[in-house]
């Protein structure tokens, strides 16, 4: 595991990771941007609360994508079963 430093919302931290340093930097920059956008939108809200809102937004998007993926897989399985039934 590699260890690199990133800066998010003004806080520099060491992160142990299993990815490339470039990818870690890109992800940290993305999170930093999202936290800054929340901070601009809500003004006097703490960075911690903004980071939690970002985490909830990302969890919501991930959950939505997971649902779409599960639906897509289920539809492909149904088509395969129909195809098998037609061959039998």
ZAKE-635751 format. One line per 10 residues: number of its first residue (from 0); for each residue x, y, z of N, C-alpha, C. Coordinates in nm, 4 decimals. Last residue first. Example, Ala and Ser with C-alpha at 12.3 -4.5 7.8 and 13.67 -1.06 7.14 Angstrom:
BEGIN
1 = 1.2850/-0.2250/0.7080/1.3670/-0.1060/0.7140/1.2900/0.0030/0.7870; 1.3190/-0.5690/0.7800/1.2300/-0.4500/0.7800/1.3200/-0.3300/0.7800
***
This chain:
BEGIN
87 = -3.5432/-2.5116/-2.5501/-3.5785/-2.6418/-2.4913/-3.7039/-2.6970/-2.5517; -3.5225/-2.2626/-2.6578/-3.4414/-2.3684/-2.7168/-3.4830/-2.5069/-2.6665; -3.6814/-2.1069/-2.4954/-3.7205/-2.1231/-2.6359/-3.6428/-2.2371/-2.7031; -3.5354/-2.1142/-2.2573/-3.6692/-2.1772/-2.2626/-3.7123/-2.2023/-2.4066; -3.3162/-1.9599/-2.3370/-3.2965/-2.1017/-2.3022/-3.4299/-2.1756/-2.3112; -3.4420/-1.7133/-2.3710/-3.3717/-1.7757/-2.4815/-3.3510/-1.9257/-2.4578; -3.5347/-1.6662/-2.1118/-3.6305/-1.6794/-2.2227/-3.5656/-1.7506/-2.3401; -3.2846/-1.6468/-1.9840/-3.3777/-1.7545/-1.9460/-3.4810/-1.7766/-2.0560; -3.1878/-1.4141/-2.1084/-3.1164/-1.5416/-2.1228/-3.2066/-1.6597/-2.0893; -3.3749/-1.2280/-2.0168/-3.3614/-1.2551/-2.1607/-3.2898/-1.3879/-2.1850
77 = -3.3235/-1.2366/-1.7396/-3.4560/-1.2744/-1.7904/-3.4498/-1.3091/-1.9392; -3.0610/-1.1389/-1.7410/-3.0869/-1.2751/-1.6942/-3.2222/-1.3233/-1.7454; -3.1089/-0.8778/-1.8289/-3.0259/-0.9666/-1.9106/-3.0478/-1.1120/-1.8697; -3.2593/-0.7839/-1.6110/-3.3202/-0.7905/-1.7442/-3.2400/-0.8836/-1.8349; -3.0669/-0.7940/-1.4059/-3.1888/-0.8758/-1.3955/-3.2556/-0.8911/-1.5322; -2.8855/-0.6021/-1.5010/-2.8438/-0.7426/-1.4886/-2.9661/-0.8335/-1.4837; -3.0470/-0.3732/-1.4817/-2.9909/-0.4129/-1.6111/-2.9498/-0.5604/-1.6079; -3.0966/-0.3628/-1.2073/-3.2084/-0.3771/-1.3007/-3.1590/-0.4277/-1.4361; -2.8355/-0.3231/-1.1153/-2.9083/-0.4442/-1.0767/-3.0268/-0.4694/-1.1696; -2.7851/-0.0704/-1.2259/-2.7038/-0.1850/-1.2660/-2.7767/-0.3153/-1.2342
67 = -2.9706/0.0850/-1.0863/-2.9790/0.0756/-1.2320/-2.9021/-0.0452/-1.2830; -2.8692/0.0503/-0.8247/-3.0048/0.0069/-0.8595/-3.0219/-0.0103/-1.0093; -2.6221/0.1739/-0.8535/-2.6272/0.0319/-0.8189/-2.7641/-0.0256/-0.8534; -2.7015/0.4357/-0.9026/-2.6324/0.3617/-1.0079/-2.6347/0.2112/-0.9808; -2.8128/0.4919/-0.6494/-2.8947/0.5014/-0.7702/-2.8324/0.4210/-0.8834; -2.5863/0.4661/-0.4882/-2.7012/0.3784/-0.4666/-2.7928/0.3767/-0.5891; -2.4311/0.6767/-0.5896/-2.3826/0.5387/-0.5970/-2.4979/0.4404/-0.5829; -2.5919/0.8962/-0.5203/-2.5620/0.8687/-0.6619/-2.5146/0.7244/-0.6807; -2.5849/0.8701/-0.2400/-2.7122/0.8670/-0.3112/-2.6897/0.8322/-0.4585; -2.3139/0.9035/-0.1895/-2.3773/0.7760/-0.1538/-2.5099/0.7606/-0.2274
57 = -2.2860/1.1707/-0.2711/-2.2160/1.0656/-0.3454/-2.2754/0.9283/-0.3158; -2.4469/1.2963/-0.0754/-2.4767/1.3122/-0.2185/-2.4129/1.2003/-0.3000; -2.3071/1.2213/0.1584/-2.4454/1.1773/0.1365/-2.4855/1.1882/-0.0102; -2.0634/1.3550/0.1133/-2.0655/1.2097/0.1286/-2.2059/1.1546/0.1056; -2.1559/1.6186/0.1134/-2.0948/1.5641/-0.0081/-2.0977/1.4118/-0.0028; -2.2346/1.6331/0.3802/-2.3348/1.6483/0.2746/-2.2830/1.5938/0.1418; -1.9833/1.6063/0.5014/-2.0864/1.5048/0.5247/-2.1962/1.5128/0.4202; -1.8621/1.8406/0.4122/-1.8048/1.7121/0.3712/-1.9062/1.6000/0.3923; -2.0221/2.0262/0.5489/-2.0210/2.0258/0.4022/-1.9676/1.8930/0.3506; -1.9481/1.9626/0.8099/-2.0872/1.9402/0.7670/-2.0972/1.9382/0.6149
47 = -1.6773/2.0407/0.7953/-1.7150/1.9036/0.8313/-1.8560/1.8722/0.7852; -1.6908/2.3105/0.7443/-1.6330/2.2235/0.6415/-1.6733/2.0783/0.6687; -2.0030/2.4563/0.8552/-1.8662/2.4085/0.8760/-1.8218/2.3187/0.7604; -2.1818/2.7249/0.7038/-2.1776/2.5845/0.7457/-2.0318/2.5385/0.7563; -2.2121/2.9784/0.6034/-2.1502/2.9642/0.7345/-2.1472/2.8197/0.7865; -2.2686/2.8861/0.2901/-2.2035/2.9940/0.3624/-2.1397/2.9561/0.4942; -2.3865/2.7105/0.1151/-2.4440/2.7212/0.2496/-2.3721/2.8205/0.3394; -2.2446/2.7418/-0.1255/-2.3904/2.7387/-0.1260/-2.4492/2.7669/0.0121; -1.9781/2.7253/-0.0498/-2.0272/2.8472/-0.1147/-2.1791/2.8554/-0.1069; -1.9788/2.4635/0.0508/-1.9438/2.5752/0.1397/-1.9936/2.7074/0.0817
37 = -2.0337/2.3203/-0.1811/-2.1303/2.3175/-0.0691/-2.1061/2.4364/0.0230; -1.7974/2.3797/-0.3232/-1.9282/2.4190/-0.3776/-2.0341/2.4201/-0.2685; -1.6047/2.2612/-0.1558/-1.6036/2.4070/-0.1751/-1.7367/2.4565/-0.2297; -1.6787/1.9919/-0.1923/-1.6890/2.0528/-0.0585/-1.6914/2.2047/-0.0700; -1.6199/1.9610/-0.4661/-1.7565/1.9413/-0.4174/-1.7773/2.0047/-0.2802; -1.3408/2.0094/-0.4661/-1.4315/2.0943/-0.5446/-1.5746/2.0836/-0.4924; -1.2554/1.7951/-0.3062/-1.2287/1.9328/-0.2649/-1.3233/2.0286/-0.3357; -1.3268/1.5821/-0.4702/-1.3928/1.5986/-0.3408/-1.3744/1.7407/-0.2905; -1.1467/1.6345/-0.6829/-1.2915/1.6289/-0.7071/-1.3676/1.6508/-0.5764; -0.9025/1.6097/-0.5539/-0.9395/1.7382/-0.6154/-1.0902/1.7451/-0.6392
27 = -0.9118/1.3391/-0.4857/-0.9070/1.4400/-0.3790/-0.9470/1.5771/-0.4333; -0.9062/1.2262/-0.7421/-1.0221/1.2050/-0.6546/-1.0273/1.3103/-0.5441; -0.6505/1.3137/-0.8279/-0.7716/1.3502/-0.9033/-0.8963/1.3354/-0.8165; -0.4872/1.1897/-0.6379/-0.4891/1.3364/-0.6487/-0.6149/1.3833/-0.7206; -0.5397/0.9223/-0.7009/-0.5700/0.9735/-0.5670/-0.5802/1.1255/-0.5695; -0.4372/0.9167/-0.9621/-0.5801/0.8935/-0.9397/-0.6214/0.9460/-0.8029; -0.1646/0.9649/-0.9083/-0.2407/1.0557/-0.9950/-0.3911/1.0404/-0.9725; -0.0903/0.7433/-0.7507/-0.0899/0.8778/-0.6921/-0.1707/0.9777/-0.7755; -0.3170/0.4667/-0.7993/-0.2003/0.5452/-0.8403/-0.2053/0.6820/-0.7717; -0.4188/0.2730/-0.5109/-0.4372/0.3255/-0.6458/-0.3114/0.4000/-0.6865
17 = -0.4518/0.2078/-0.2448/-0.4155/0.1010/-0.3395/-0.4333/0.1455/-0.4837; -0.3307/0.4099/0.0335/-0.4197/0.3763/-0.0778/-0.3625/0.2658/-0.1651; -0.3391/0.6345/0.2980/-0.2871/0.5048/0.2558/-0.3837/0.4536/0.1490; -0.2800/0.9744/0.3141/-0.3777/0.8719/0.2793/-0.3040/0.7462/0.2356; -0.2460/1.2600/0.5132/-0.1802/1.1443/0.4555/-0.2857/1.0380/0.4324; -0.3726/1.5878/0.4398/-0.3733/1.4615/0.5128/-0.2958/1.3555/0.4376; -0.4623/1.9219/0.4875/-0.3697/1.8285/0.4247/-0.3670/1.7017/0.5081; -0.7435/2.1117/0.4331/-0.6800/2.0180/0.5248/-0.5892/1.9230/0.4479; -0.8752/2.2586/0.2431/-0.7758/2.3261/0.3248/-0.7035/2.2360/0.4239; -1.0327/2.0683/0.1141/-1.0968/2.1752/0.1923/-0.9984/2.2411/0.2887
7 = -0.7683/1.8528/0.0991/-0.9119/1.8641/0.0753/-0.9674/1.9691/0.1704; -0.4752/1.7303/-0.0270/-0.5338/1.8452/0.0420/-0.6795/1.8551/0.0002; -0.2661/1.4452/0.0390/-0.3625/1.5196/-0.0419/-0.4154/1.6348/0.0418; 0.0149/1.2298/0.0267/-0.0539/1.3416/0.0919/-0.1480/1.4076/-0.0093; 0.0362/0.8696/0.0373/0.0583/0.9999/-0.0251/-0.0208/1.1055/0.0513; 0.1457/0.5441/0.0410/0.1002/0.6543/0.1258/0.1363/0.7835/0.0547; 0.0505/0.2179/-0.0820/0.1250/0.3435/-0.0900/0.0657/0.4448/0.0077; 0.0837/-0.1190/0.0000/0.0000/0.0000/0.0000/0.0880/0.1251/0.0000
***
